[in-house]
Amino acid sequence: MSNNVKVSYDFLPVEIVTDILLRLPTKAIITCICVCKTWKSIIQNPTFVPDHLNLSIKSNNNLILLRLCSKQGREVYALHNDDDDDFTKHTTLAFPFQGPHVELFNGVFRVVGTCNGLVCFSNDLLTSLHRFFLWNPCVRKYLRLPYPNFTKRTHEFDEFIGFGFDPKTNDYKVVRVMSYTDILGIKMDRPEVEVYSLATGEWRMVTTALPPICTLIICTLTRVTAHGSLVDQKIREPQAFVNGAFHWLAFRMTDDQKYYPFVLVFDLGDEVFREILLPELPGHESLLKKEGASLFVYGNSIALFEKGSQNIWVMKEYGVASSWTKVLTIAYQGREEGIPRAIGFRRNGEVVWALDEGQLASQDFESQEMKDLRITSYKYTFVDSYVESLLFLDKATNSAIAY
């Protein structure tokens, strides 16, 4: 009897095989591509990837993407189990931009945000090189976006960046909102808007439904250098993308020459701007100082963290200004560079803090109990919910780079 026995995988109907494959973990599905031509054809069918994504979103496998940085600036990416009280590690991700070629990409990235398994990077954390990347760690592929039209070679500006999925056009988009600045860092003008479409592979300027005349709120972080001195560094906060829209903090000058902060909202589907009022904050000018504030996704709404007063506000009913509720205040007395910093929320509603010396902890609003996550990150910590997907695996995205 010959040892070269041919095994047939075609004894089941295609519909049943497809249903079985859809329910497998992403790593197993990638392995199945190599089993036979039939399975490869099923997995690379244009409908398979979105169908698998929908099942992943509905599953109870709640994950969080955590980016840490070592003292030497080495980036570490890992998925953690968000449903686990101990925040156990699910898997460590192979990051494609480490190694001898890292200087090509400027070394340290800003994580703009995550959406449906894709992670969006920009390399403007230390310098403005105007490079953007989309990365799917599950399929080990990334896409380098073309240079945008609007760069600092011709203008000096601050920018907000957002990344999300537009169900109206079934497209993933990167949005840049650019606010001109003067020598004092404040200049009231109408921001420019640029959108990248994954479907077209191109950037385009938005010329209709322009944002109001305003300035983006960019806060600073005081950190200790290797020589022990204190320096202020501009921090561009991660996006708050919820209900199909991006949310950023901005301000404008009123007729009586007072600063008026508000939430600038950009609807990704209609590509129009609107505003959300902030809660009544005593001395809201503190939002414009170097401590600034941060916006986060909180369930199906948004939350505000005042860095100066250490208050956390939650908008209980999305879009309703009167529903802003102060849920937590942290009493802190110590060095300025050691002030606790909110960096995100878990699905159970707990806030994740970056404490002095880089320790991470989570805190429940009701009990106010602080839980040590036994994780340390020295700078540039990022945390966001994550769902595993097969985006970039299909043949249509053949420009993605495998590693």
Residue pairs with C-beta under 8 A, 6 or more apart in sequence:
9 17
9 35
9 36
9 38
9 39
10 38
14 38
14 42
17 38
17 39
17 42
18 42
18 48
21 29
21 32
21 39
21 42
21 43
21 48
22 48
22 51
22 52
22 55
23 55
24 32
25 388
26 52
26 56
26 138
26 139
26 388
26 389
26 390
27 138
29 43
29 52
29 390
30 138
30 139
30 390
30 393
32 39
32 43
33 39
33 40
33 43
33 44
34 40
42 48
43 390
43 393
44 393
44 394
44 395
45 394
46 394
46 396
48 390
48 394
49 389
49 390
49 391
49 393
49 394
52 389
52 390
53 116
53 117
53 387
53 389
53 390
53 391
56 117
56 387
56 388
56 389
57 116
57 387
60 83
61 388
62 81
62 82
62 83
62 347
62 385
63 79
63 80
63 81
63 82
63 90
63 385
63 386
63 387
63 388
64 79
64 80
64 81
64 82
64 87
64 346
64 383
64 384
64 385
64 386
65 77
65 78
65 79
65 114
65 119
65 382
65 383
65 384
65 385
65 386
66 77
66 78
66 79
66 80
66 375
66 381
66 382
66 383
67 75
67 76
67 77
67 111
67 377
67 380
67 381
67 382
67 383
68 75
68 76
68 77
68 78
68 375
68 376
68 377
68 378
68 381
69 75
69 76
69 108
69 377
69 378
69 379
69 380
69 381
70 76
70 378
71 378
73 107
73 108
73 379
74 98
75 95
75 97
75 98
75 108
75 109
75 380
76 92
76 95
77 92
77 93
77 95
77 137
78 89
78 90
78 91
78 92
78 93
79 89
79 90
79 91
79 93
79 386
79 388
80 87
80 88
80 89
80 90
81 87
81 88
81 89
81 90
82 346
82 347
82 348
82 385
83 347
85 371
87 362
87 373
87 374
87 375
93 137
94 137
94 140
94 403
95 137
96 135
96 140
96 142
96 401
96 403
97 105
97 109
97 133
105 123
105 131
105 133
106 123
106 125
106 126
106 127
106 129
106 131
107 126
108 123
108 125
108 126
108 380
109 121
109 122
109 123
109 125
109 133
110 121
110 122
110 123
110 124
110 125
110 161
110 236
110 380
111 119
111 120
111 121
111 238
111 382
111 384
112 120
112 121
112 122
112 132
112 161
112 162
112 163
112 174
112 238
112 239
113 119
113 120
113 162
113 163
113 164
113 238
113 239
113 241
113 384
114 120
114 163
114 384
114 385
114 386
115 163
115 164
115 165
115 172
115 241
116 165
116 172
116 387
116 389
116 391
117 136
117 138
117 386
117 387
117 388
117 389
117 390
117 391
118 134
118 135
118 136
118 163
118 172
118 389
118 391
118 392
119 134
119 135
119 136
119 137
120 132
120 133
120 134
120 135
120 161
120 163
120 174
121 132
121 133
121 134
121 135
122 131
122 132
122 133
122 161
123 129
123 131
123 132
123 133
124 130
124 159
124 236
125 236
125 380
128 151
128 152
130 147
130 148
130 151
130 152
131 144
131 145
131 147
132 144
132 145
132 148
132 161
132 174
132 196
133 142
133 143
133 144
133 145
134 142
134 143
134 145
134 163
134 172
134 174
134 198
134 392
135 141
135 142
135 143
136 142
136 389
136 390
136 391
136 392
136 393
136 400
138 388
138 389
138 390
139 390
139 391
139 392
139 393
140 402
140 403
141 392
141 393
141 397
141 400
141 401
141 402
141 403
142 392
142 400
142 401
142 403
143 198
143 392
143 397
143 399
143 400
143 401
144 401
145 174
145 196
145 203
146 196
146 201
146 202
146 203
148 176
148 194
148 196
148 203
149 194
149 203
149 204
149 205
150 157
150 176
150 178
150 192
150 194
150 205
155 178
155 180
156 180
156 181
157 178
157 179
157 180
157 181
157 192
158 178
158 179
158 181
158 185
158 215
158 216
158 218
158 234
158 236
159 176
159 177
159 178
159 179
159 216
159 236
160 175
160 176
160 177
160 179
160 216
160 236
160 239
160 246
160 248
160 264
161 174
161 175
161 176
161 177
161 236
161 239
162 174
162 175
162 177
162 239
162 241
162 246
162 248
162 266
162 268
163 172
163 173
163 174
163 175
163 239
163 241
164 172
164 173
164 175
164 239
164 241
164 244
164 246
164 268
165 171
165 172
165 173
165 268
166 172
166 173
166 244
166 268
166 269
167 244
167 269
168 269
168 270
169 197
169 199
169 269
170 199
171 197
171 198
171 199
172 197
172 198
172 199
173 195
173 196
173 197
173 198
173 268
174 195
174 196
175 193
175 194
175 195
175 196
175 246
175 266
175 268
176 193
176 194
176 195
177 191
177 192
177 193
177 211
177 216
177 248
177 264
177 266
178 191
178 192
178 193
178 194
179 187
179 189
179 191
179 214
179 215
179 216
179 250
180 187
180 189
180 191
181 187
181 215
186 215
187 215
188 213
188 214
188 215
188 252
188 253
189 213
189 215
190 210
190 211
190 212
190 213
190 214
191 210
191 211
191 214
191 216
192 205
193 205
193 206
193 210
193 211
193 266
194 203
194 204
194 205
194 206
195 203
195 204
195 206
195 271
196 202
196 203
197 204
201 399
206 271
208 271
209 270
209 271
209 272
209 273
210 273
211 264
211 266
211 273
212 252
212 264
212 273
212 275
213 252
214 250
214 251
214 252
214 262
214 264
215 250
215 251
215 252
216 248
216 249
216 250
216 264
217 248
217 249
217 250
217 251
217 261
217 287
217 288
217 292
217 293
218 234
218 235
218 236
218 292
219 234
219 235
219 237
219 290
219 291
219 292
219 293
219 294
219 307
220 232
220 233
220 234
220 235
220 290
220 291
220 292
221 232
221 233
221 235
221 341
222 230
222 231
222 232
222 233
222 290
222 336
222 337
223 230
223 231
223 233
223 337
223 379
224 230
224 337
225 231
230 336
230 337
232 290
235 292
237 294
237 295
238 344
238 382
238 384
239 246
239 247
239 248
240 246
240 247
240 248
240 295
240 296
240 297
240 302
241 247
241 268
241 297
242 297
242 300
242 301
242 302
242 318
243 300
243 318
244 267
244 268
244 269
245 265
245 266
245 267
245 268
246 265
246 266
246 268
247 263
247 264
247 265
247 276
247 295
247 302
248 263
248 264
248 266
248 295
249 261
249 262
249 263
249 264
249 287
249 292
249 293
249 294
249 295
250 261
250 262
250 263
250 264
251 259
251 260
251 261
251 262
251 287
251 288
252 259
252 260
252 262
253 259
253 260
254 260
259 284
259 285
259 288
261 278
261 284
261 287
261 288
262 275
262 276
262 277
262 278
263 275
263 276
263 277
263 278
263 295
263 302
264 273
264 275
265 273
265 274
265 275
265 276
266 272
266 273
267 273
267 274
276 302
276 315
276 319
276 321
277 321
278 284
278 287
278 304
278 321
278 324
279 304
279 313
279 321
279 324
279 326
280 324
281 287
281 306
286 306
286 308
286 309
287 293
287 306
287 308
289 308
291 306
291 307
291 308
292 307
293 304
293 305
293 306
293 307
294 304
294 305
294 307
294 342
295 302
295 303
295 304
295 305
296 302
296 303
296 304
296 305
296 342
296 344
296 345
297 303
297 345
298 314
298 315
298 345
298 349
299 349
300 318
301 314
301 315
301 316
301 317
301 318
302 314
302 315
302 318
303 312
303 313
303 314
303 315
303 345
304 312
304 313
304 314
304 315
304 324
305 311
305 312
305 313
305 342
306 312
306 313
307 339
307 341
309 329
310 329
310 330
310 331
310 332
310 339
310 340
311 326
311 328
311 329
312 326
312 327
312 328
312 329
312 342
312 351
312 365
313 324
313 325
313 326
313 327
314 324
314 325
314 327
315 321
315 323
315 324
315 325
316 323
316 324
316 325
317 323
327 365
328 351
328 363
328 365
328 368
330 340
332 339
332 340
334 356
335 356
338 355
338 356
338 357
340 353
340 354
340 355
340 356
341 353
341 354
342 351
342 352
342 353
343 352
343 353
343 354
343 360
343 381
343 382
343 383
344 351
344 352
344 382
344 383
344 384
345 351
345 352
346 352
346 362
347 385
348 364
349 364
349 365
350 362
350 363
350 364
350 365
350 371
351 362
351 363
351 365
352 360
352 361
352 362
352 373
352 383
353 360
353 361
353 362
353 363
353 370
354 360
354 377
354 381
355 361
357 376
358 376
358 377
358 378
358 379
358 381
359 372
359 373
359 375
359 376
360 373
360 375
360 376
360 377
360 381
361 370
361 371
361 372
361 373
362 370
362 371
362 373
363 369
363 370
363 371
364 371
391 397
392 400
